[in-house]
């Protein structure tokens, strides 16, 4: 099963290497990895996607939490969360039906055309892993020249109560207006 791990670490030299080393030393594969500073420049968030059964992922998470410079590691798959990934796809698309087919798929997937030439189009798409993968599969028969894909980023959803509170406040404002 595919799991998304969110790891808060001290933003120090070599920390990425230590985390990746923990995975490679135990034979775990990393499918995608993104790292960036948080609001606090002393802390970075790593979002890492890997596969394994629940017990294996739980073991990985425990091992990560034992690391000295790891502040917190959590399997986001256990929580309601939002995942996004971006892809840039260079597709062969000469004028005519091939180009129209690409543009049709761009519209269906709410993607964007970011560059056009006489014989091709570069498409930008953002969404969860499944949406990005589905677009790639549909564009393959048209002739993909190159793909550049970011890693997954993830954030926990707001609590359901918080969303209900927002909805109630909006309803109150509409009634009083």
C-alpha positions in Angstrom: 0.0 0.0 0.0 1.2 3.5 -0.8 1.9 5.7 2.3 2.7 9.4 2.7 5.0 10.3 5.6 5.3 13.8 6.9 8.6 14.4 8.8 9.5 17.5 10.7 13.3 17.8 11.1 15.8 20.4 12.3 17.0 22.3 9.3 20.6 21.3 9.5 23.3 20.2 7.1 23.1 16.5 6.3 19.7 15.8 7.7 18.2 14.8 4.4 21.1 12.4 3.9 20.5 10.8 7.3 16.8 10.2 6.6 17.4 8.7 3.1 20.2 6.6 4.6 17.8 5.2 7.2 15.6 4.0 4.3 18.3 2.6 2.1 20.0 0.8 4.9 16.8 -1.1 5.6 15.9 -1.7 2.0 12.9 0.6 1.8 12.2 2.4 -1.5 11.3 6.1 -1.6 8.9 6.8 -4.4 9.0 10.6 -4.0 10.6 13.1 -1.7 10.0 16.8 -1.2 11.8 19.0 1.4 11.3 22.7 2.3 11.5 25.0 5.2 8.4 25.6 7.3 7.4 29.0 8.8 10.2 28.5 11.2 13.5 28.5 9.2 15.1 26.2 11.8 12.6 23.5 10.8 12.1 21.7 7.5 9.2 19.4 6.5 10.0 16.3 4.4 7.1 14.7 2.6 8.1 11.2 1.6 6.0 8.6 -0.3 6.9 4.9 0.1 5.1 1.6 -0.1 4.7 -1.2 2.4 2.3 -2.9 4.7 1.0 -1.1 7.7 3.3 -2.8 10.1 6.4 -1.9 8.0 5.4 1.7 7.8 4.7 1.8 11.5 8.2 0.5 12.1 9.7 3.1 9.8 7.8 5.9 11.6 9.0 4.6 15.0 12.6 4.5 13.7 12.3 8.0 12.3 10.9 9.4 15.6 14.0 7.9 17.4 16.3 10.1 15.3 17.9 12.9 17.2 17.1 15.7 14.8 13.6 14.5 13.9 11.0 16.5 15.6 8.0 14.5 14.5 7.3 11.8 11.9 3.7 10.8 11.0 2.0 8.5 8.5 -0.4 11.0 6.8 -2.3 8.0 5.4 -3.8 7.5 8.9 -5.3 11.0 8.9 -7.7 12.9 6.7 -5.3 14.9 4.6 -4.8 16.7 1.3 -2.1 15.6 -1.1 -0.9 17.4 -4.2 1.7 16.9 -6.9 2.6 18.8 -10.0 3.8 17.6 -13.4 5.1 19.2 -16.5 4.5 17.1 -19.6 6.0 17.8 -23.0 3.6 16.3 -25.6 3.9 15.9 -29.3 0.9 17.8 -30.8 1.0 19.1 -34.3 -1.9 21.2 -35.5 -5.0 19.3 -36.1 -6.7 16.4 -34.2 -3.7 15.5 -32.1 -3.5 19.1 -30.7 -7.3 19.2 -30.1 -7.1 15.9 -28.2 -4.4 17.2 -26.0 -6.3 20.5 -25.4 -9.4 18.5 -24.6 -7.6 16.4 -22.0 -6.1 19.6 -20.6 -9.6 21.0 -20.1 -11.0 17.8 -18.6 -8.1 17.6 -16.0 -8.2 21.3 -15.3 -4.6 21.5 -16.3 -2.9 24.4 -18.1 -1.0 24.8 -21.3 2.3 26.6 -20.3 4.1 26.5 -23.7 3.2 25.8 -27.3 5.3 25.3 -30.5 4.4 24.1 -34.0 4.8 20.5 -33.0 4.2 20.3 -29.3 2.6 21.5 -26.1 3.9 21.6 -22.5 1.1 20.9 -20.0 1.1 21.7 -16.3 -1.2 19.7 -14.1 -1.7 19.7 -10.3 -3.6 17.1 -8.3 -3.3 14.0 -6.2 -1.1 11.2 -7.4 -4.0 9.3 -9.1 -5.1 12.3 -11.1 -1.6 13.1 -12.3 -0.9 9.5 -13.2 -4.3 9.2 -15.1 -3.4 12.3 -17.2 0.0 10.8 -18.0 -1.6 7.5 -19.1 -4.0 9.3 -21.4 -1.3 11.4 -23.0 1.1 8.5 -23.6 -0.6 7.3 -26.8 -0.3 10.9 -28.2 3.5 10.9 -27.7 5.0 12.2 -24.5 8.5 13.5 -25.1 9.4 14.3 -21.5 7.9 14.3 -18.0 9.1 16.3 -15.0 7.2 15.4 -11.8 7.4 16.9 -8.4 7.1 14.8 -5.3 4.0 14.7 -3.2 3.2 17.4 -0.6 0.6 16.8 2.0 -1.2 18.6 4.8 -3.7 17.4 7.4 -7.3 18.5 6.8 -8.9 21.0 9.1 -11.0 19.2 11.8 -14.5 18.4 10.7 -15.8 20.5 13.6 -13.8 23.5 12.4 -15.4 23.2 9.0 -18.8 22.9 10.6 -18.1 26.1 12.6 -17.1 27.9 9.4 -20.3 26.7 7.7 -22.4 27.8 10.6 -20.8 31.3 10.7 -21.4 31.7 6.9 -25.1 30.7 7.4 -25.4 33.2 10.3 -23.9 36.0 8.2 -26.3 35.2 5.3 -29.3 35.2 7.6 -28.3 38.6 9.1 -27.5 40.2 5.8 
